Amino acid sequence: MSLSLTINGESRASAAANVAALLEEENVKLDANGVAVALNGAVVRKAEWHATALNSGDTLEIVKPFSGG
């Protein structure tokens, strides 16, 4: 089943059942330092990523570090 999500301001379809699965779809390493996720405006702690279910219409912000100058 495909969910309609807004991820970092972009509408997308996803088959992810929870935050951890979505991060894997987005090629974000679950053990990476500095990754933060907000679901519908509330921060989701790393320890809760696997247990936090996603629903169609959810809005997520994923912040991750990147290198550059």
N, C-alpha and C positions, 0 to 999 in steps of 0.2 A: 504494500500500500504506500502510495506516495503522499507526503505531506507538503503543504504549501507553507514555506517559511520565509521570513525576511532575515537575511544574514548580512550584517554590516551594511544595511541600507539597500540591499539587492534582493528582489523576490527570486526565490529558487524552489525547486522541488527536491525533496529528499526522502529516502527510504529509512533514515535513521530513527530508531526507536527511543534513543536517549542522547544526552549531551556527548557522552564518550564516543558513541558511534558516529555522531555528526562530525566531531573533531577528526576522527579517522577518515571520513569521507573528504574532509577539507585538507587532508595531508598534514595535520598537526599532530606531532608526537605527544602522546599523553603524559610522558615523563619529562617533557621539556620544562625548563625553568622559565618563569615570567609569563606564562599563558594565563589569561583571565577570561572568564565567560560571564556575560550577563544575559539572563533570560527574562524577557518582559520587564526589564529595568531593575531586576534584582540579581546581585552577584551570586553565582553558583560556586560553592567551594569545590576544590579539586576532589576531595573525598566523596562528594555527592554526584559527580559526573555520571557514573554508571547507573545510579538510582533515579536520576532526574529525567522523567519521561518528557517527550516532545509531543505537541499537539499542533494540528494544522492551524495556521494563523499566528503562531508564536513569532516573536521578534527576538533575535539574538545578536549580541555584539561579541565578537571574538577578537581579543587583543593579544598579539604575540610579538616578541622582540624580533628585530631584524637588524642586520648589519648594514652599515653604510656610513657615509660621512657628511 
